[in-house]
Amino acid sequence: MNKSERRIDILCYVGLIFGSLMVLIPIIYMASTSLKSISEIMMSPVVTLFPRQISFEGYENVITDYPFFTYLKNSILISGSSTLIAVLFSTLAGYGFSRFQFRGRGMIMMFILVTQMFPAVMLFVPYYKLLTIYGMANSRRGIILVHIASVIPFCSWMMYGFFNSISRELDDSARIDGCGHIKTFYMIVAPLTLPGLVSTTIYAFIQSWNEYMFSMLCITSDKMKTLPVAIGQMASFDKIMWNDLMAASLLSSLPVVLLFIFLQRYFISSMTQGAVKG
């Protein structure tokens, strides 16, 4: 390795370290603030990255002073249901677009993609009007449907790309063995797209879990609020309990982190593992 290559490597490492710090420092500060007492936060003349004395006051307040577990249950039910349904339909749509040729296929795919180019705020009035007409405003069902409609287009394109990476010769071999389209899908093709399915699931869950605008505008009942809405409303006009706010934010991020840790092993799975017929 010559000197120029070493310099390039050093610059790459410096850039990676700088980028990592840009991402990690806000998270570290959030965790640090959650471990400070409100008196330390308000009385400190300068911002300190680490607490002078560790206090779990913020976590105690979140659990005792707020219906945190109600909000957590709402977020889990809404995000889990919308993710499951959205991934199911996106997988079927991606497989259909990838394996079947039919009239209007390209136009439909382009239309699905174009829907992602509109600002989400433009869709609030139509969504709210439809939910009101069908009696699903201020309900979990209504928000689940909104979340499903929001993530299905991009998830369908993701799954379409993953299905396209699977050789169609496998389909032909399955049909020779007497498998129909449905059996070929769930026994041959779908297992090979497991890493893609996991990626799509994580994307859909994160989008639903972090969604704020529609949940805030469509849900008025305090018992139906999701975590992002509840955390956003913890900042009142007269005061902000920063340790409570940071503790709730950190706790709300744990399900997503745990989901990613649990599913990350599937990312290294081979997309064609077991594809060779014996």
Buried (B, 14 or more C-beta within 10 A) or exposed (E): EEEEEEEEEEEEEEEEEEEEEEEEEEEEBBBBBBBBBBEBBEEEEEEBEEBEEEBEBBBEBBBEEBBBEBBBBBBBBBBBBBBBBBBEBBBBBBBBBBBEEEEEEEEBBEEBEEBEEEEEEEBBEEBBEBBEEEEBBBBBBBBBBBBBBBBBBBBBBBBBBBBEEBEEEBBEBBBEEEBEBEEBBEEBBBEBBBBBBBBBBBBBBBBBBBBEBBBBBBBEEEEBBBBBBBBBEBEEEEEEBBBBBBBBBBBBBEBBEEBBEEBEEBEEEEEEEEBEEE
